[in-house]
Amino acid sequence: MKKMLTIGLVMMLCAGAFGCTNMSKTQQGVASGAAIGALGGAGIATISGGSAGWGALAGGAAGALAGGIIGNSQEGRHHYYR
């Protein structure tokens, strides 16, 4: 199970790195935040003895939310100064 989770997370990171060229700042923030949050959540859950899957799910959701907020903020600032 851990091997499949690791492979899935690595594939998500690779797909996210190559697929962000035509995205808005908000979309890039959501994708990056979800990937980073999922990795961080899985790592913290594994270290603390919990389920890596649930940690990745919680971390990915929190990362996507934070990344979306930050990306939207950057996007709004970009349009303002244009």
Buried (B, 14 or more C-beta within 10 A) or exposed (E): EEEEBEEEBEEBBEEBEEEBEEBBBBBBBBBBBBBBBBBBBBBBBBEEEBBBBEBBBBBBBBBBBBBBBBBBEBBEEEEEEE
